[in-house]
Amino acid sequence: MTPDCRRLCFIFNPISGTNRRFDLPGLLSRQLGNTPGLYYEVQPTHYAGHAEELARTAAANGFGVVVAVGGDGTVNEVGRGLLGTGVAMGVLPRGSGNGLARHLGIPLGMAAAVSLLRQPRVLPIDVGRLNGKPFFCTAGLGFDAHVSRCFAAAGTRGLATYVRVALREYGRYRATPVQIEVNGQLLRTTCYVLAFANAAQYGNNAYIAPLANIRDGLLDMCLIDEMPLSRALRVAYGLAAGDLPTSGAAAYHTTHTVRVRSEQPLGFHLDGDFAGEATDVSVALEPQALPVVVGHSFTQ
Ligand SMILES: Nc1ncnc2c1ncn2[C@@H]1O[C@H](COP(=O)(O)OP(=O)(O)OP(=O)(O)O)[C@@H](O)[C@H]1O
C-alpha cells in the first residue's frame, strides 16, 4: 500500500536547538489547520532514543510522513525508525546544526518548512551504516567524535558551545595510528579526522565534503591525518568556504565500503552524536533506502 502523505506525524524533540519558547502546536495550526483532507498529530520525545520508537509506531499506524522536529540527532532516530517501512521522513529543522535539512534544501524558517508538507515532494536518499548503525548525514572517527562526546557533556547546546569545546579539545587531542581499506587500497596512516559524508555538510554550512551527492550510492570519505595549527586554520577556512577538497589539507576517496582498524579504541559519531568506540569499524552504504521530503531548491 502506498503511504498516505495526507497523514503526518510530528515527532518533536523539546531539548534540540536553543529556542525554548517554540510553539509547535500553534505553528501547525496556523500553517496546516485549514488544509482540507490533511490530518496530523504531534508526539513529543521524553528521552534519548524515544524518537525511533515513536517513528516506528507512527509508520505501523498508517502515517505516510513522519516529521523529525529537531536537529540531526532527532533526524537520525526518526530515520532509523522508518527504515524498511516505505514511510517518508520530513524534517522541521530546529537543531543547532541542521546538516541534513540544509543539504535537502529545507528552509530553516519554520513556517516555510511546514508549508512544504502540504504537498510534499518525496525522493529516496542513500543511508550509511557504521558497524551496522544507520546515519543519514555524516559519521566519523577521531576528533569529531571526541568533540561530540565532550559536547554532550557540556550542559549547554548550540554553535557557541560546540566551538568552545572544539577549541579547548584541539590542544589535547592526538591522532591515532590506523589501517584503512578503501577501494582495494590499504592505507597505513594516522587519523585525526576520518569523516564519512553522505551529505555535504556537518551542519551550520560547514562543508566537510562539498561535492557529496546524497542519492548517488557513494560516500565521500575525508581523511585528515594530522592537525598542526597551520592546517587547522586551513581546514576551518575550507569548511566555511567549501573548498576543503582542493586545499591540500585533506585527502578524499569516493567509495561505498570502508574498513578501519586501530590498536587503540576509536570513538565514532553518527550524525553528530557520539555513539561508541571500536577498534574495527566497517562503513557501508545502502543506496536510496529512505524516502524523504525535499525542498524546492534540491536538485540531486
Ligand atoms: N526528551 C529528551 N530528553 C533528552 N534527550 C533527548 C530527548 N529527545 C531527544 N533527545 C536527544 O537529544 C539529542 C540532541 O538532539 P538533536 O541532535 O536533534 O539537537 P541538536 O544537537 O540541537 O541539533 P544538531 O544535531 O542539528 O546540532 C539527540 O541525541 C536525542 O537522542
The ligand as a Tripos MOL2 file, in Angstrom:
@<TRIPOS>MOLECULE
LIG
   31    33     1     0     0
SMALL
NO_CHARGES

@<TRIPOS>ATOM
      1 N1         13.1990   14.3550   25.6100 N.pl3     1 LIG1
      2 C1         14.5120   14.2110   25.5030 C.ar      1 LIG1
      3 N2         15.3180   14.3420   26.5810 N.ar      1 LIG1
      4 C2         16.6600   14.2330   26.4840 C.ar      1 LIG1
      5 N3         17.3170   13.9920   25.3050 N.ar      1 LIG1
      6 C3         16.5610   13.8500   24.1990 C.ar      1 LIG1
      7 C4         15.1340   13.9550   24.2500 C.ar      1 LIG1
      8 N4         14.6510   13.7750   22.9860 N.ar      1 LIG1
      9 C5         15.7410   13.5580   22.1940 C.ar      1 LIG1
     10 N5         16.8830   13.6180   22.9050 N.ar      1 LIG1
     11 C6         18.2790   13.5600   22.4230 C.3       1 LIG1
     12 O1         18.6680   14.8940   22.1130 O.3       1 LIG1
     13 C7         19.8480   14.8170   21.3200 C.3       1 LIG1
     14 C8         20.0750   16.0990   20.5350 C.3       1 LIG1
     15 O2         19.0610   16.3040   19.6170 O.3       1 LIG1
     16 P1         19.3080   16.9710   18.1960 P.3       1 LIG1
     17 O3         20.5460   16.4460   17.5690 O.co2     1 LIG1
     18 O4         18.0550   16.8180   17.4450 O.co2     1 LIG1
     19 O5         19.5100   18.5080   18.5240 O.3       1 LIG1
     20 P2         20.7910   19.4350   18.3380 P.3       1 LIG1
     21 O6         22.0070   18.7250   18.8600 O.co2     1 LIG1
     22 O7         20.4250   20.7230   18.9490 O.co2     1 LIG1
     23 O8         20.8760   19.6080   16.7570 O.3       1 LIG1
     24 P3         22.0120   19.2570   15.6680 P.3       1 LIG1
     25 O9         22.2790   17.7730   15.7570 O.co2     1 LIG1
     26 O10        21.4430   19.6560   14.3390 O.co2     1 LIG1
     27 O11        23.2110   20.0680   16.0410 O.co2     1 LIG1
     28 C9         19.6350   13.5770   20.4740 C.3       1 LIG1
     29 O12        20.7760   12.7990   20.5560 O.3       1 LIG1
     30 C10        18.4510   12.8480   21.1080 C.3       1 LIG1
     31 O13        18.7330   11.4840   21.3750 O.3       1 LIG1
@<TRIPOS>BOND
     1     1     2 1
     2     2     3 ar
     3     2     7 ar
     4     3     4 ar
     5     4     5 ar
     6     5     6 ar
     7     6     7 ar
     8     6    10 ar
     9     7     8 ar
    10     8     9 ar
    11     9    10 ar
    12    10    11 1
    13    11    12 1
    14    11    30 1
    15    12    13 1
    16    13    14 1
    17    13    28 1
    18    14    15 1
    19    15    16 1
    20    16    17 2
    21    16    18 1
    22    16    19 1
    23    19    20 1
    24    20    21 2
    25    20    22 1
    26    20    23 1
    27    23    24 1
    28    24    25 2
    29    24    26 1
    30    24    27 1
    31    28    29 1
    32    28    30 1
    33    30    31 1
@<TRIPOS>SUBSTRUCTURE
     1 LIG1         1 GROUP 0 **** ****
